[in-house]
Amino acid sequence: MKGLSLKTYSLFLSIILWGVLIGGVVYSHMVYFPVYLSDLPDSSILVTGKYALHEERFWMTVHPLLVLSLIVTTILNWKFKPRRKLILLSFGVYVLILIVSSLYFIPELIVFRQSAASGISAADWLARANRWQYLSWIRGAFCIIFFVPLLGALTRSESKSEVPQTV
């Protein structure tokens, strides 16, 4: 049996990092956001108080690492069309998710953080926060769905002469 190539190791790394991303999405939506966005502006203390949580540290680490790993994985697997197509599909959707996040989700989080200084009623904040969470769950679902093609790339052989082995 031949050892795994750098192409496959890079794909493994991208898959692991995407899994970490999904873990962060699920954790944030099940634990963090329901508390943080439940009673704005009062609950904004979770991100502005003396012991504020700084979830952005996680995201500002995982996103660049995942982007970099996907670029390397795409380059290393470029000659292998079945893998390339699946990697590019996942990567393309991920880029769209990042664009949408930068245009809507992140600016809204900044506004939520500053909610204590606004004159907006708690009921209006709740409606806005609920809409944000609903749309963010949809965004998270896309992260999960488009993880599958990346996993599928592993099942594709690295060359035309190789036949994928089954266990």
OpenMM code with the backbone's topology and positions (N, CA, C; nanometers):
from openmm import Vec3, app, unit

residues = "MET LYS GLY LEU SER LEU LYS THR TYR SER LEU PHE LEU SER ILE ILE LEU TRP GLY VAL LEU ILE GLY GLY VAL VAL TYR SER HIS MET VAL TYR PHE PRO VAL TYR LEU SER ASP LEU PRO ASP SER SER ILE LEU VAL THR GLY LYS TYR ALA LEU HIS GLU GLU ARG PHE TRP MET THR VAL HIS PRO LEU LEU VAL LEU SER LEU ILE VAL THR THR ILE LEU ASN TRP LYS PHE LYS PRO ARG ARG LYS LEU ILE LEU LEU SER PHE GLY VAL TYR VAL LEU ILE LEU ILE VAL SER SER LEU TYR PHE ILE PRO GLU LEU ILE VAL PHE ARG GLN SER ALA ALA SER GLY ILE SER ALA ALA ASP TRP LEU ALA ARG ALA ASN ARG TRP GLN TYR LEU SER TRP ILE ARG GLY ALA PHE CYS ILE ILE PHE PHE VAL PRO LEU LEU GLY ALA LEU THR ARG SER GLU SER LYS SER GLU VAL PRO GLN THR VAL".split()
positions = [
    Vec3(0.0846, -0.1186, 0.0000),
    Vec3(0.0000, 0.0000, 0.0000),
    Vec3(0.0887, 0.1243, 0.0000),
    Vec3(0.0576, 0.2112, -0.0861),
    Vec3(0.1314, 0.3357, -0.1027),
    Vec3(0.0901, 0.4360, 0.0046),
    Vec3(0.1867, 0.5175, 0.0526),
    Vec3(0.1569, 0.6192, 0.1532),
    Vec3(0.0721, 0.7319, 0.0965),
    Vec3(0.0118, 0.8079, 0.1840),
    Vec3(-0.0705, 0.9209, 0.1416),
    Vec3(0.0175, 1.0345, 0.0932),
    Vec3(-0.0330, 1.1081, -0.0020),
    Vec3(0.0421, 1.2192, -0.0593),
    Vec3(0.0118, 1.3491, 0.0149),
    Vec3(0.0922, 1.4499, -0.0149),
    Vec3(0.0722, 1.5826, 0.0415),
    Vec3(-0.0657, 1.6372, 0.0034),
    Vec3(-0.1133, 1.6027, -0.1171),
    Vec3(-0.2464, 1.6473, -0.1620),
    Vec3(-0.3552, 1.5987, -0.0663),
    Vec3(-0.3411, 1.4727, -0.0281),
    Vec3(-0.4414, 1.4140, 0.0601),
    Vec3(-0.4288, 1.4696, 0.2011),
    Vec3(-0.3066, 1.4877, 0.2488),
    Vec3(-0.2890, 1.5475, 0.3810),
    Vec3(-0.3462, 1.6896, 0.3854),
    Vec3(-0.3280, 1.7655, 0.2783),
    Vec3(-0.3841, 1.9006, 0.2760),
    Vec3(-0.5374, 1.8958, 0.2795),
    Vec3(-0.5928, 1.7974, 0.2114),
    Vec3(-0.7381, 1.7796, 0.2126),
    Vec3(-0.7854, 1.7416, 0.3529),
    Vec3(-0.7119, 1.6530, 0.4193),
    Vec3(-0.7443, 1.6187, 0.5582),
    Vec3(-0.7449, 1.7432, 0.6461),
    Vec3(-0.6440, 1.8271, 0.6315),
    Vec3(-0.6345, 1.9485, 0.7121),
    Vec3(-0.7538, 2.0407, 0.6856),
    Vec3(-0.7905, 2.0576, 0.5595),
    Vec3(-0.9068, 2.1416, 0.5270),
    Vec3(-1.0333, 2.0844, 0.5889),
    Vec3(-1.0474, 1.9537, 0.5843),
    Vec3(-1.1652, 1.8885, 0.6424),
    Vec3(-1.1679, 1.9086, 0.7935),
    Vec3(-1.0537, 1.8937, 0.8577),
    Vec3(-1.0477, 1.9140, 1.0027),
    Vec3(-1.0836, 2.0581, 1.0384),
    Vec3(-1.0267, 2.1534, 0.9667),
    Vec3(-1.0556, 2.2940, 0.9960),
    Vec3(-1.2021, 2.3278, 0.9682),
    Vec3(-1.2580, 2.2708, 0.8626),
    Vec3(-1.4004, 2.2939, 0.8348),
    Vec3(-1.4845, 2.2337, 0.9466),
    Vec3(-1.4432, 2.1180, 0.9987),
    Vec3(-1.5133, 2.0575, 1.1119),
    Vec3(-1.5073, 2.1463, 1.2357),
    Vec3(-1.3921, 2.2084, 1.2594),
    Vec3(-1.3784, 2.3025, 1.3705),
    Vec3(-1.4739, 2.4199, 1.3492),
    Vec3(-1.4831, 2.4690, 1.2266),
    Vec3(-1.5758, 2.5770, 1.1933),
    Vec3(-1.7192, 2.5367, 1.2266),
    Vec3(-1.7591, 2.4190, 1.1837),
    Vec3(-1.8952, 2.3716, 1.2107),
    Vec3(-1.9188, 2.3589, 1.3610),
    Vec3(-1.8190, 2.3093, 1.4333),
    Vec3(-1.8315, 2.3011, 1.5786),
    Vec3(-1.8548, 2.4378, 1.6403),
    Vec3(-1.7814, 2.5382, 1.5928),
    Vec3(-1.8007, 2.6741, 1.6424),
    Vec3(-1.9390, 2.7277, 1.6096),
    Vec3(-1.9868, 2.6982, 1.4897),
    Vec3(-2.1203, 2.7431, 1.4481),
    Vec3(-2.2265, 2.6820, 1.5394),
    Vec3(-2.2192, 2.5519, 1.5577),
    Vec3(-2.3191, 2.4828, 1.6395),
    Vec3(-2.3129, 2.5310, 1.7844),
    Vec3(-2.1936, 2.5383, 1.8406),
    Vec3(-2.1791, 2.5856, 1.9787),
    Vec3(-2.2360, 2.7275, 1.9935),
    Vec3(-2.1963, 2.8158, 1.9033),
    Vec3(-2.2426, 2.9549, 1.9117),
    Vec3(-2.3937, 2.9648, 1.9078),
    Vec3(-2.4546, 2.8852, 1.8219),
    Vec3(-2.5994, 2.8950, 1.8052),
    Vec3(-2.6782, 2.8220, 1.9133),
    Vec3(-2.6162, 2.7266, 1.9782),
    Vec3(-2.6880, 2.6542, 2.0830),
    Vec3(-2.6623, 2.7110, 2.2226),
    Vec3(-2.5444, 2.7716, 2.2436),
    Vec3(-2.5071, 2.8156, 2.3779),
    Vec3(-2.4929, 2.9672, 2.3872),
    Vec3(-2.4156, 3.0251, 2.2985),
    Vec3(-2.3746, 3.1644, 2.3111),
    Vec3(-2.4833, 3.2638, 2.2669),
    Vec3(-2.5284, 3.2542, 2.1432),
    Vec3(-2.6229, 3.3534, 2.0909),
    Vec3(-2.7579, 3.3542, 2.1612),
    Vec3(-2.8143, 3.2406, 2.1992),
    Vec3(-2.9430, 3.2483, 2.2693),
    Vec3(-2.9362, 3.3324, 2.3977),
    Vec3(-2.8247, 3.3264, 2.4678),
    Vec3(-2.8094, 3.4069, 2.5891),
    Vec3(-2.7786, 3.5520, 2.5525),
    Vec3(-2.6794, 3.5693, 2.4660),
    Vec3(-2.6347, 3.7032, 2.4286),
    Vec3(-2.7465, 3.7859, 2.3661),
    Vec3(-2.8241, 3.7275, 2.2783),
    Vec3(-2.9240, 3.8038, 2.2041),
    Vec3(-3.0640, 3.7959, 2.2646),
    Vec3(-3.0769, 3.7370, 2.3821),
    Vec3(-3.2083, 3.7137, 2.4407),
    Vec3(-3.2729, 3.8361, 2.5027),
    Vec3(-3.1936, 3.9314, 2.5475),
    Vec3(-3.2510, 4.0432, 2.6221),
    Vec3(-3.1722, 4.1718, 2.5985),
    Vec3(-3.1445, 4.1998, 2.4711),
    Vec3(-3.0745, 4.3244, 2.4389),
    Vec3(-3.1615, 4.4432, 2.4781),
    Vec3(-3.1090, 4.5492, 2.5255),
    Vec3(-2.9680, 4.5813, 2.5372),
    Vec3(-2.9022, 4.5285, 2.6654),
    Vec3(-2.9820, 4.4793, 2.7629),
    Vec3(-2.9236, 4.4355, 2.8901),
    Vec3(-2.8247, 4.3203, 2.8734),
    Vec3(-2.8555, 4.2266, 2.7859),
    Vec3(-2.7687, 4.1095, 2.7699),
    Vec3(-2.6392, 4.1406, 2.6950),
    Vec3(-2.6256, 4.2622, 2.6443),
    Vec3(-2.5003, 4.2993, 2.5768),
    Vec3(-2.3836, 4.3025, 2.6745),
    Vec3(-2.4130, 4.2987, 2.8030),
    Vec3(-2.3072, 4.2934, 2.9048),
    Vec3(-2.2183, 4.1707, 2.8833),
    Vec3(-2.2731, 4.0681, 2.8211),
    Vec3(-2.1976, 3.9451, 2.7933),
    Vec3(-2.0763, 3.9730, 2.7052),
    Vec3(-2.0847, 4.0771, 2.6212),
    Vec3(-1.9729, 4.1082, 2.5312),
    Vec3(-1.9079, 4.2437, 2.5611),
    Vec3(-1.9611, 4.3148, 2.6581),
    Vec3(-1.9043, 4.4467, 2.6884),
    Vec3(-1.8623, 4.4622, 2.8332),
    Vec3(-1.9020, 4.3726, 2.9184),
    Vec3(-1.8741, 4.3860, 3.0614),
    Vec3(-1.7292, 4.3575, 3.0975),
    Vec3(-1.7037, 4.3644, 3.2254),
    Vec3(-1.5689, 4.3446, 3.2783),
    Vec3(-1.5117, 4.2083, 3.2381),
    Vec3(-1.5956, 4.1072, 3.2356),
    Vec3(-1.5520, 3.9720, 3.2005),
    Vec3(-1.6133, 3.9288, 3.0671),
    Vec3(-1.6167, 4.0189, 2.9742),
    Vec3(-1.6806, 3.9950, 2.8438),
    Vec3(-1.6190, 3.8767, 2.7699),
    Vec3(-1.7045, 3.8070, 2.6990),
    Vec3(-1.6595, 3.6987, 2.6123),
    Vec3(-1.6200, 3.7585, 2.4776),
    Vec3(-1.5147, 3.7065, 2.4211),
    Vec3(-1.4657, 3.7575, 2.2927),
    Vec3(-1.4604, 3.6434, 2.1918),
    Vec3(-1.5766, 3.6054, 2.1472),
    Vec3(-1.5906, 3.4964, 2.0507),
    Vec3(-1.5192, 3.5270, 1.9194),
    Vec3(-1.5037, 3.6536, 1.8883),
    Vec3(-1.4397, 3.6916, 1.7620),
    Vec3(-1.2957, 3.6399, 1.7525),
    Vec3(-1.2327, 3.6157, 1.8644),
    Vec3(-1.0965, 3.5604, 1.8618),
    Vec3(-1.0943, 3.4245, 1.7932),
    Vec3(-1.1945, 3.3436, 1.8221),
    Vec3(-1.2052, 3.2127, 1.7581),
    Vec3(-1.2224, 3.2290, 1.6074),
    Vec3(-1.3184, 3.3124, 1.5680),
    Vec3(-1.3505, 3.3277, 1.4258),
    Vec3(-1.2356, 3.3919, 1.3487),
    Vec3(-1.1646, 3.4852, 1.4116),
    Vec3(-1.0530, 3.5514, 1.3439),
    Vec3(-0.9306, 3.4606, 1.3320),
    Vec3(-0.9355, 3.3474, 1.3991),
    Vec3(-0.8304, 3.2472, 1.3848),
    Vec3(-0.8716, 3.1396, 1.2852),
    Vec3(-0.9913, 3.0870, 1.3003),
    Vec3(-1.0325, 2.9732, 1.2179),
    Vec3(-1.0540, 3.0117, 1.0715),
    Vec3(-1.1121, 3.1279, 1.0446),
    Vec3(-1.1391, 3.1648, 0.9047),
    Vec3(-1.0117, 3.1781, 0.8209),
    Vec3(-0.9111, 3.2537, 0.8644),
    Vec3(-0.7891, 3.2618, 0.7825),
    Vec3(-0.7205, 3.1258, 0.7649),
    Vec3(-0.7193, 3.0454, 0.8705),
    Vec3(-0.6576, 2.9126, 0.8590),
    Vec3(-0.7322, 2.8248, 0.7584),
    Vec3(-0.8647, 2.8302, 0.7626),
    Vec3(-0.9437, 2.7500, 0.6694),
    Vec3(-0.9263, 2.7998, 0.5260),
    Vec3(-0.9293, 2.9296, 0.5068),
    Vec3(-0.9084, 2.9848, 0.3721),
    Vec3(-0.7720, 2.9421, 0.3183),
    Vec3(-0.6691, 2.9583, 0.3992),
    Vec3(-0.5345, 2.9205, 0.3573),
    Vec3(-0.5271, 2.7710, 0.3246),
    Vec3(-0.5851, 2.6883, 0.4089),
    Vec3(-0.5803, 2.5440, 0.3826),
    Vec3(-0.6573, 2.5079, 0.2562),
    Vec3(-0.7693, 2.5756, 0.2308),
    Vec3(-0.8461, 2.5480, 0.1087),
    Vec3(-0.7699, 2.5930, -0.0160),
    Vec3(-0.6975, 2.7033, -0.0064),
    Vec3(-0.6159, 2.7480, -0.1199),
    Vec3(-0.5073, 2.6449, -0.1491),
    Vec3(-0.4369, 2.6025, -0.0455),
    Vec3(-0.3301, 2.5033, -0.0630),
    Vec3(-0.3879, 2.3721, -0.1155),
    Vec3(-0.4987, 2.3293, -0.0590),
    Vec3(-0.5629, 2.2045, -0.1026),
    Vec3(-0.6056, 2.2131, -0.2484),
    Vec3(-0.6609, 2.3266, -0.2876),
    Vec3(-0.7019, 2.3448, -0.4273),
    Vec3(-0.5810, 2.3372, -0.5198),
    Vec3(-0.4753, 2.4056, -0.4843),
    Vec3(-0.3537, 2.4057, -0.5675),
    Vec3(-0.2962, 2.2645, -0.5789),
    Vec3(-0.2830, 2.1971, -0.4667),
    Vec3(-0.2213, 2.0640, -0.4677),
    Vec3(-0.3060, 1.9593, -0.5403),
    Vec3(-0.4377, 1.9782, -0.5402),
    Vec3(-0.5277, 1.8814, -0.6036),
    Vec3(-0.5772, 1.9267, -0.7407),
    Vec3(-0.5196, 2.0331, -0.7944),
    Vec3(-0.5683, 2.0937, -0.9186),
    Vec3(-0.5709, 1.9959, -1.0365),
    Vec3(-0.4736, 1.9107, -1.0476),
    Vec3(-0.4645, 1.8195, -1.1628),
    Vec3(-0.5671, 1.7069, -1.1583),
    Vec3(-0.6340, 1.6909, -1.0468),
    Vec3(-0.7267, 1.5802, -1.0301),
    Vec3(-0.8695, 1.6327, -1.0301),
    Vec3(-0.9272, 1.6373, -1.1510),
    Vec3(-1.0551, 1.7040, -1.1742),
    Vec3(-1.1676, 1.6602, -1.0798),
    Vec3(-1.1845, 1.5298, -1.0523),
    Vec3(-1.2940, 1.4930, -0.9609),
    Vec3(-1.2800, 1.5562, -0.8225),
    Vec3(-1.1581, 1.5609, -0.7713),
    Vec3(-1.1352, 1.6267, -0.6424),
    Vec3(-1.1480, 1.7773, -0.6557),
    Vec3(-1.0886, 1.8314, -0.7591),
    Vec3(-1.0871, 1.9766, -0.7785),
    Vec3(-1.2287, 2.0324, -0.7796),
    Vec3(-1.3183, 1.9672, -0.8524),
    Vec3(-1.4557, 2.0165, -0.8617),
    Vec3(-1.5236, 2.0201, -0.7250),
    Vec3(-1.5039, 1.9176, -0.6461),
    Vec3(-1.5671, 1.9130, -0.5140),
    Vec3(-1.5044, 2.0137, -0.4176),
    Vec3(-1.3738, 2.0248, -0.4225),
    Vec3(-1.3051, 2.1220, -0.3368),
    Vec3(-1.3485, 2.2641, -0.3732),
    Vec3(-1.3524, 2.2936, -0.5031),
    Vec3(-1.3925, 2.4273, -0.5475),
    Vec3(-1.5386, 2.4577, -0.5136),
    Vec3(-1.6241, 2.3568, -0.5186),
    Vec3(-1.7641, 2.3769, -0.4817),
    Vec3(-1.7732, 2.4196, -0.3353),
    Vec3(-1.7086, 2.3451, -0.2475),
    Vec3(-1.7095, 2.3801, -0.1047),
    Vec3(-1.6446, 2.5166, -0.0822),
    Vec3(-1.5304, 2.5385, -0.1448),
    Vec3(-1.4559, 2.6633, -0.1283),
    Vec3(-1.5388, 2.7819, -0.1783),
    Vec3(-1.6026, 2.7674, -0.2931),
    Vec3(-1.6836, 2.8757, -0.3489),
    Vec3(-1.7984, 2.9145, -0.2576),
    Vec3(-1.8672, 2.8152, -0.2039),
    Vec3(-1.9773, 2.8448, -0.1121),
    Vec3(-1.9243, 2.9087, 0.0160),
    Vec3(-1.8104, 2.8622, 0.0628),
    Vec3(-1.7499, 2.9203, 0.1824),
    Vec3(-1.7151, 3.0682, 0.1596),
    Vec3(-1.6622, 3.1001, 0.0435),
    Vec3(-1.6317, 3.2407, 0.0116),
    Vec3(-1.7602, 3.3231, 0.0117),
    Vec3(-1.8673, 3.2696, -0.0458),
    Vec3(-1.9961, 3.3407, -0.0431),
    Vec3(-2.0444, 3.3615, 0.1003),
    Vec3(-2.0273, 3.2602, 0.1839),
    Vec3(-2.0662, 3.2721, 0.3246),
    Vec3(-1.9857, 3.3828, 0.3921),
    Vec3(-1.8560, 3.3895, 0.3626),
    Vec3(-1.7730, 3.4950, 0.4206),
    Vec3(-1.8164, 3.6337, 0.3734),
    Vec3(-1.8524, 3.6446, 0.2467),
    Vec3(-1.8979, 3.7738, 0.1927),
    Vec3(-2.0278, 3.8166, 0.2601),
    Vec3(-2.1236, 3.7251, 0.2675),
    Vec3(-2.2517, 3.7566, 0.3321),
    Vec3(-2.2295, 3.7912, 0.4790),
    Vec3(-2.1396, 3.7183, 0.5432),
    Vec3(-2.1093, 3.7469, 0.6841),
    Vec3(-2.0531, 3.8876, 0.7003),
    Vec3(-1.9641, 3.9256, 0.6103),
    Vec3(-1.9033, 4.0588, 0.6228),
    Vec3(-2.0006, 4.1711, 0.5882),
    Vec3(-2.0998, 4.1414, 0.5060),
    Vec3(-2.1969, 4.2439, 0.4669),
    Vec3(-2.3148, 4.2570, 0.5633),
    Vec3(-2.3544, 4.1469, 0.6280),
    Vec3(-2.4718, 4.1520, 0.7154),
    Vec3(-2.4435, 4.1054, 0.8583),
    Vec3(-2.3938, 3.9846, 0.8741),
    Vec3(-2.3855, 3.9242, 1.0068),
    Vec3(-2.2884, 3.9959, 1.1006),
    Vec3(-2.1707, 4.0270, 1.0542),
    Vec3(-2.0717, 4.0940, 1.1399),
    Vec3(-2.1147, 4.2370, 1.1735),
    Vec3(-2.1605, 4.3163, 1.0749),
    Vec3(-2.2094, 4.4504, 1.1116),
    Vec3(-2.3236, 4.4468, 1.2142),
    Vec3(-2.4123, 4.3486, 1.2015),
    Vec3(-2.5213, 4.3375, 1.2990),
    Vec3(-2.4680, 4.3034, 1.4376),
    Vec3(-2.3680, 4.2163, 1.4444),
    Vec3(-2.3088, 4.1841, 1.5747),
    Vec3(-2.2463, 4.3076, 1.6388),
    Vec3(-2.1878, 4.3920, 1.5576),
    Vec3(-2.1293, 4.5172, 1.6096),
    Vec3(-2.2390, 4.6072, 1.6656),
    Vec3(-2.3506, 4.6153, 1.5943),
    Vec3(-2.4637, 4.6954, 1.6412),
    Vec3(-2.5208, 4.6357, 1.7704),
    Vec3(-2.5310, 4.5033, 1.7772),
    Vec3(-2.5807, 4.4389, 1.8989),
    Vec3(-2.4904, 4.4720, 2.0178),
    Vec3(-2.3608, 4.4706, 1.9942),
    Vec3(-2.2637, 4.5014, 2.1000),
    Vec3(-2.2876, 4.6428, 2.1535),
    Vec3(-2.3266, 4.7348, 2.0666),
    Vec3(-2.3458, 4.8748, 2.1045),
    Vec3(-2.4902, 4.9064, 2.1440),
    Vec3(-2.5721, 4.8039, 2.1595),
    Vec3(-2.7151, 4.8239, 2.1833),
    Vec3(-2.7468, 4.9004, 2.3116),
    Vec3(-2.6622, 4.8888, 2.4128),
    Vec3(-2.6896, 4.9577, 2.5398),
    Vec3(-2.6898, 5.1096, 2.5237),
    Vec3(-2.6184, 5.1585, 2.4244),
    Vec3(-2.6102, 5.3032, 2.4026),
    Vec3(-2.7202, 5.3545, 2.3093),
    Vec3(-2.8073, 5.2662, 2.2653),
    Vec3(-2.9117, 5.3077, 2.1702),
    Vec3(-3.0418, 5.3380, 2.2430),
    Vec3(-3.1325, 5.3990, 2.1699),
    Vec3(-3.2647, 5.4276, 2.2249),
    Vec3(-3.3695, 5.3301, 2.1745),
    Vec3(-3.3257, 5.2192, 2.1173),
    Vec3(-3.4171, 5.1204, 2.0600),
    Vec3(-3.4759, 5.0355, 2.1723),
    Vec3(-3.6051, 5.0054, 2.1620),
    Vec3(-3.6728, 4.9285, 2.2671),
    Vec3(-3.6244, 4.7837, 2.2692),
    Vec3(-3.6407, 4.7202, 2.3843),
    Vec3(-3.6019, 4.5795, 2.4006),
    Vec3(-3.6804, 4.4904, 2.3039),
    Vec3(-3.8061, 4.5232, 2.2795),
    Vec3(-3.8878, 4.4432, 2.1876),
    Vec3(-3.8330, 4.4510, 2.0450),
    Vec3(-3.7907, 4.5694, 2.0034),
    Vec3(-3.7318, 4.5850, 1.8702),
    Vec3(-3.5986, 4.5102, 1.8607),
    Vec3(-3.5191, 4.5174, 1.9676),
    Vec3(-3.3928, 4.4427, 1.9680),
    Vec3(-3.4181, 4.2937, 1.9588),
    Vec3(-3.5195, 4.2459, 2.0303),
    Vec3(-3.5501, 4.1027, 2.0286),
    Vec3(-3.5908, 4.0574, 1.8888),
    Vec3(-3.6729, 4.1361, 1.8229),
    Vec3(-3.7143, 4.1007, 1.6862),
    Vec3(-3.5939, 4.0988, 1.5926),
    Vec3(-3.5095, 4.1971, 1.6064),
    Vec3(-3.3892, 4.2048, 1.5219),
    Vec3(-3.2943, 4.0890, 1.5511),
    Vec3(-3.2761, 4.0566, 1.6776),
    Vec3(-3.1878, 3.9467, 1.7175),
    Vec3(-3.2442, 3.8121, 1.6725),
    Vec3(-3.3738, 3.7951, 1.6825),
    Vec3(-3.4349, 3.6689, 1.6378),
    Vec3(-3.4197, 3.6502, 1.4875),
    Vec3(-3.4361, 3.7588, 1.4120),
    Vec3(-3.4168, 3.7516, 1.2668),
    Vec3(-3.2710, 3.7155, 1.2359),
    Vec3(-3.1794, 3.7782, 1.3062),
    Vec3(-3.0370, 3.7501, 1.2861),
    Vec3(-3.0071, 3.6036, 1.3141),
    Vec3(-3.0589, 3.5516, 1.4257),
    Vec3(-3.0338, 3.4116, 1.4603),
    Vec3(-3.0937, 3.3164, 1.3576),
    Vec3(-3.2145, 3.3458, 1.3125),
    Vec3(-3.2789, 3.2614, 1.2113),
    Vec3(-3.1941, 3.2570, 1.0839),
    Vec3(-3.1544, 3.3723, 1.0347),
    Vec3(-3.0719, 3.3784, 0.9140),
    Vec3(-2.9346, 3.3152, 0.9366),
    Vec3(-2.8820, 3.3286, 1.0563),
    Vec3(-2.7531, 3.2694, 1.0859),
    Vec3(-2.7613, 3.1169, 1.0917),
    Vec3(-2.8742, 3.0638, 1.1363),
    Vec3(-2.8929, 2.9181, 1.1307),
    Vec3(-2.8925, 2.8703, 0.9858),
    Vec3(-2.9522, 2.9473, 0.8969),
    Vec3(-2.9508, 2.9113, 0.7539),
    Vec3(-2.8077, 2.9133, 0.7023),
    Vec3(-2.7334, 3.0177, 0.7388),
    Vec3(-2.5921, 3.0260, 0.7011),
    Vec3(-2.5164, 2.9052, 0.7549),
    Vec3(-2.5423, 2.8671, 0.8780),
    Vec3(-2.4785, 2.7498, 0.9381),
    Vec3(-2.5137, 2.6212, 0.8652),
    Vec3(-2.6379, 2.6119, 0.8206),
    Vec3(-2.6793, 2.4925, 0.7449),
    Vec3(-2.5994, 2.4812, 0.6151),
    Vec3(-2.5740, 2.5932, 0.5506),
    Vec3(-2.4910, 2.5913, 0.4290),
    Vec3(-2.3489, 2.5443, 0.4613),
    Vec3(-2.2972, 2.5851, 0.5764),
    Vec3(-2.1639, 2.5376, 0.6179),
    Vec3(-2.1639, 2.3856, 0.6313),
    Vec3(-2.2687, 2.3323, 0.6887),
    Vec3(-2.2769, 2.1873, 0.7082),
    Vec3(-2.2986, 2.1157, 0.5756),
    Vec3(-2.3905, 2.1643, 0.4945),
    Vec3(-2.4220, 2.0992, 0.3662),
    Vec3(-2.3005, 2.0981, 0.2742),
    Vec3(-2.2289, 2.2098, 0.2673),
    Vec3(-2.1171, 2.2175, 0.1727),
    Vec3(-1.9852, 2.1679, 0.2316),
    Vec3(-1.9936, 2.1072, 0.3491),
    Vec3(-1.8843, 2.0287, 0.4051),
    Vec3(-1.8816, 1.8922, 0.3361),
    Vec3(-1.9982, 1.8452, 0.2961),
    Vec3(-2.0120, 1.7118, 0.2349),
    Vec3(-1.9302, 1.6972, 0.1061),
    Vec3(-1.9324, 1.7943, 0.0124),
    Vec3(-1.8480, 1.7778, -0.1065),
    Vec3(-1.6993, 1.7684, -0.0726),
    Vec3(-1.6575, 1.8402, 0.0300),
    Vec3(-1.5173, 1.8331, 0.0714),
    Vec3(-1.4848, 1.6922, 0.1209),
    Vec3(-1.5757, 1.6341, 0.1962),
    Vec3(-1.5584, 1.4950, 0.2386),
    Vec3(-1.5588, 1.4015, 0.1173),
    Vec3(-1.6462, 1.4315, 0.0226),
    Vec3(-1.6541, 1.3502, -0.0991),
    Vec3(-1.5260, 1.3521, -0.1791),
    Vec3(-1.4535, 1.4614, -0.1713),
    Vec3(-1.3264, 1.4706, -0.2442),
    Vec3(-1.2286, 1.3633, -0.1962),
    Vec3(-1.2391, 1.3250, -0.0711),
    Vec3(-1.1519, 1.2200, -0.0185),
    Vec3(-1.1773, 1.0849, -0.0849),
    Vec3(-1.2980, 1.0655, -0.1319),
    Vec3(-1.3311, 0.9366, -0.1929),
    Vec3(-1.2865, 0.9280, -0.3377),
    Vec3(-1.2391, 1.0381, -0.3914),
    Vec3(-1.1911, 1.0406, -0.5291),
    Vec3(-1.0426, 1.0077, -0.5320),
    Vec3(-1.0049, 0.9267, -0.6262),
    Vec3(-0.8639, 0.8897, -0.6351),
    Vec3(-0.7810, 1.0100, -0.6782),
    Vec3(-0.6528, 1.0044, -0.6492),
    Vec3(-0.5624, 1.1145, -0.6812),
    Vec3(-0.5215, 1.1159, -0.8273),
    Vec3(-0.5375, 1.0067, -0.8942),
    Vec3(-0.5011, 1.0018, -1.0344),
    Vec3(-0.5931, 0.9060, -1.1069),
    Vec3(-0.5869, 0.9112, -1.2394),
    Vec3(-0.6734, 0.8240, -1.3185),
    Vec3(-0.6361, 0.6767, -1.3034),
    Vec3(-0.5103, 0.6509, -1.2716),
    Vec3(-0.4661, 0.5128, -1.2619),
    Vec3(-0.4994, 0.4491, -1.1280),
    Vec3(-0.5307, 0.5313, -1.0291),
    Vec3(-0.5628, 0.4768, -0.8977),
    Vec3(-0.7105, 0.4472, -0.8871),
    Vec3(-0.7397, 0.3418, -0.8191),
    Vec3(-0.8782, 0.3063, -0.7903),
    Vec3(-0.8967, 0.3236, -0.6399),
    Vec3(-1.0002, 0.3977, -0.5982),
    Vec3(-1.0194, 0.4162, -0.4537),
    Vec3(-1.0360, 0.2817, -0.3846),
    Vec3(-0.9684, 0.2660, -0.2726),
    Vec3(-0.9799, 0.1428, -0.1967),
    Vec3(-1.0948, 0.1529, -0.1000),
    Vec3(-1.1659, 0.0436, -0.0845),
    Vec3(-1.2741, 0.0389, 0.0126),
    Vec3(-1.2282, -0.0431, 0.1308),
    Vec3(-1.2804, -0.0063, 0.2439),
    Vec3(-1.2408, -0.0774, 0.3670),
    Vec3(-1.3525, -0.1652, 0.4116),
] * unit.nanometer
topology = app.Topology()
chain = topology.addChain("A")
for resn in residues:
    res = topology.addResidue(resn, chain)
    for name in ("N", "CA", "C"):
        topology.addAtom(name, app.Element.getBySymbol(name[0]), res)
